[in-house]
Amino acid sequence: MSAGNNLVGTAGEYYVCAELCRRGYLALLTPKNNPVFDVVVTNSTGSKSVSIQVKTRSERNKQGWKLGTDIANKNAPANVFVALVNLVPKMPPEVYIYEYSVLSERISLLYEKYLSTPKRDGTARKDVSFRWFAEVHFLQDDHDRKDNWNPIISALGS
């Protein structure tokens, strides 16, 4: 990952923290390279917390979010969310909030469909070490998640 990509990822993480703090929650970045989540959020009393994995794409990225194969883990950790951040030019970022298990299921189904569809030359597709998710794959439920922080707020209960 180049320094530019590191900054893109960091920008998304800080944006998620800022949005949650603006709403009255304590949101903190975890140390880099945490394999499961990037942000920890608590309610104002500290009695409830959730974790958020942040995936950010830059305005140059037209393919979508590149996710690791671990997103298809059927044993999704409890109280973990995924925030897909889209850094769009000259506008505030777009954020799509998912419960980890919901996004995991979506990505798994899309990838199964991808693998079952032969390439243009008729040959089978090979398993790859990442998963793409982009607006071209969006259903209405995905569009409804744009800037909808309610799943996280509901989990925090205040």
C-alpha positions as a Python dict, from the first residue, in 0.01 Angstrom:
ca = {
    (1, 'M'): (0, 0, 0),
    (2, 'S'): (148, 335, -98),
    (3, 'A'): (157, 638, 127),
    (4, 'G'): (-132, 780, -75),
    (5, 'N'): (-347, 476, -4),
    (6, 'N'): (-259, 496, 365),
    (7, 'L'): (-377, 856, 371),
    (8, 'V'): (-701, 765, 194),
    (9, 'G'): (-772, 498, 453),
    (10, 'T'): (-681, 729, 739),
    (11, 'A'): (-905, 1004, 599),
    (12, 'G'): (-1201, 765, 599),
    (13, 'E'): (-1134, 652, 955),
    (14, 'Y'): (-1110, 1010, 1082),
    (15, 'Y'): (-1428, 1105, 896),
    (16, 'V'): (-1620, 818, 1060),
    (17, 'C'): (-1488, 924, 1402),
    (18, 'A'): (-1579, 1288, 1340),
    (19, 'E'): (-1935, 1203, 1233),
    (20, 'L'): (-1993, 989, 1541),
    (21, 'C'): (-1840, 1246, 1776),
    (22, 'R'): (-2061, 1513, 1616),
    (23, 'R'): (-2358, 1295, 1714),
    (24, 'G'): (-2245, 1278, 2078),
    (25, 'Y'): (-2053, 949, 2088),
    (26, 'L'): (-1692, 886, 2181),
    (27, 'A'): (-1518, 742, 1874),
    (28, 'L'): (-1152, 643, 1885),
    (29, 'L'): (-911, 504, 1627),
    (30, 'T'): (-747, 174, 1712),
    (31, 'P'): (-378, 108, 1646),
    (32, 'K'): (-301, 45, 1279),
    (33, 'N'): (-331, -303, 1128),
    (34, 'N'): (-598, -426, 1367),
    (35, 'P'): (-737, -714, 1158),
    (36, 'V'): (-1103, -678, 1261),
    (37, 'F'): (-1185, -311, 1324),
    (38, 'D'): (-1047, 42, 1297),
    (39, 'V'): (-1274, 245, 1525),
    (40, 'V'): (-1422, 182, 1870),
    (41, 'V'): (-1733, 380, 1966),
    (42, 'T'): (-1903, 414, 2305),
    (43, 'N'): (-2217, 587, 2418),
    (44, 'S'): (-2187, 890, 2648),
    (45, 'T'): (-2189, 677, 2965),
    (46, 'G'): (-1944, 419, 2832),
    (47, 'S'): (-2195, 143, 2907),
    (48, 'K'): (-2219, 19, 2546),
    (49, 'S'): (-1966, 1, 2267),
    (50, 'V'): (-1936, -116, 1909),
    (51, 'S'): (-1647, -157, 1670),
    (52, 'I'): (-1630, -40, 1310),
    (53, 'Q'): (-1417, -162, 1023),
    (54, 'V'): (-1367, 128, 781),
    (55, 'K'): (-1303, 72, 410),
    (56, 'T'): (-1230, 386, 210),
    (57, 'R'): (-1205, 443, -161),
    (58, 'S'): (-1059, 752, -318),
    (59, 'E'): (-1216, 961, -591),
    (60, 'R'): (-970, 800, -837),
    (61, 'N'): (-1108, 453, -760),
    (62, 'K'): (-1386, 376, -1008),
    (63, 'Q'): (-1397, 0, -934),
    (64, 'G'): (-1546, 15, -586),
    (65, 'W'): (-1427, -98, -246),
    (66, 'K'): (-1162, -369, -244),
    (67, 'L'): (-1231, -601, 48),
    (68, 'G'): (-1031, -892, 181),
    (69, 'T'): (-1162, -1247, 169),
    (70, 'D'): (-1219, -1230, 545),
    (71, 'I'): (-1532, -1023, 478),
    (72, 'A'): (-1701, -1350, 380),
    (73, 'N'): (-1635, -1496, 726),
    (74, 'K'): (-1963, -1660, 830),
    (75, 'N'): (-1871, -1618, 1198),
    (76, 'A'): (-1900, -1241, 1202),
    (77, 'P'): (-1794, -1084, 1530),
    (78, 'A'): (-2076, -940, 1742),
    (79, 'N'): (-2127, -563, 1755),
    (80, 'V'): (-1900, -500, 1456),
    (81, 'F'): (-2007, -273, 1175),
    (82, 'V'): (-1850, -185, 842),
    (83, 'A'): (-1843, 172, 712),
    (84, 'L'): (-1777, 196, 339),
    (85, 'V'): (-1649, 550, 279),
    (86, 'N'): (-1650, 701, -68),
    (87, 'L'): (-1434, 1013, -98),
    (88, 'V'): (-1614, 1206, -369),
    (89, 'P'): (-1470, 1522, -527),
    (90, 'K'): (-1574, 1860, -381),
    (91, 'M'): (-1844, 1708, -158),
    (92, 'P'): (-1860, 1547, 184),
    (93, 'P'): (-1775, 1177, 178),
    (94, 'E'): (-2054, 925, 132),
    (95, 'V'): (-2071, 660, 404),
    (96, 'Y'): (-2261, 331, 379),
    (97, 'I'): (-2312, 161, 716),
    (98, 'Y'): (-2355, -217, 740),
    (99, 'E'): (-2375, -467, 1019),
    (100, 'Y'): (-2072, -687, 952),
    (101, 'S'): (-2284, -999, 909),
    (102, 'V'): (-2515, -827, 657),
    (103, 'L'): (-2229, -705, 438),
    (104, 'S'): (-2058, -1043, 470),
    (105, 'E'): (-2367, -1216, 333),
    (106, 'R'): (-2403, -962, 48),
    (107, 'I'): (-2041, -999, -56),
    (108, 'S'): (-2056, -1380, -34),
    (109, 'L'): (-2362, -1395, -262),
    (110, 'L'): (-2209, -1155, -514),
    (111, 'Y'): (-1884, -1350, -521),
    (112, 'E'): (-2062, -1684, -568),
    (113, 'K'): (-2248, -1532, -863),
    (114, 'Y'): (-1922, -1395, -1004),
    (115, 'L'): (-1750, -1735, -979),
    (116, 'S'): (-2044, -1917, -1137),
    (117, 'T'): (-2046, -1686, -1440),
    (118, 'P'): (-1795, -1797, -1706),
    (119, 'K'): (-1550, -1547, -1853),
    (120, 'R'): (-1619, -1413, -2204),
    (121, 'D'): (-1412, -1692, -2354),
    (122, 'G'): (-1623, -1952, -2171),
    (123, 'T'): (-1357, -2059, -1921),
    (124, 'A'): (-1423, -2072, -1549),
    (125, 'R'): (-1324, -1786, -1324),
    (126, 'K'): (-1050, -1845, -1068),
    (127, 'D'): (-1076, -1768, -699),
    (128, 'V'): (-899, -1443, -611),
    (129, 'S'): (-775, -1307, -279),
    (130, 'F'): (-1007, -1007, -265),
    (131, 'R'): (-1368, -905, -325),
    (132, 'W'): (-1495, -595, -508),
    (133, 'F'): (-1812, -415, -404),
    (134, 'A'): (-1935, -116, -604),
    (135, 'E'): (-2248, 86, -673),
    (136, 'V'): (-2312, -128, -982),
    (137, 'H'): (-2397, -410, -736),
    (138, 'F'): (-2620, -194, -515),
    (139, 'L'): (-2974, -294, -431),
    (140, 'Q'): (-3223, -52, -277),
    (141, 'D'): (-3112, -168, 70),
    (142, 'D'): (-2756, -62, -10),
    (143, 'H'): (-2868, 282, -130),
    (144, 'D'): (-3075, 321, 189),
    (145, 'R'): (-2759, 276, 396),
    (146, 'K'): (-2601, 594, 259),
    (147, 'D'): (-2526, 828, 549),
    (148, 'N'): (-2763, 625, 768),
    (149, 'W'): (-2592, 601, 1107),
    (150, 'N'): (-2900, 452, 1277),
    (151, 'P'): (-2771, 92, 1297),
    (152, 'I'): (-2473, 209, 1504),
    (153, 'I'): (-2678, 454, 1708),
    (154, 'S'): (-2937, 184, 1784),
    (155, 'A'): (-2665, -58, 1895),
    (156, 'L'): (-2529, 205, 2134),
    (157, 'G'): (-2873, 264, 2279),
    (158, 'S'): (-2850, 632, 2360),
}
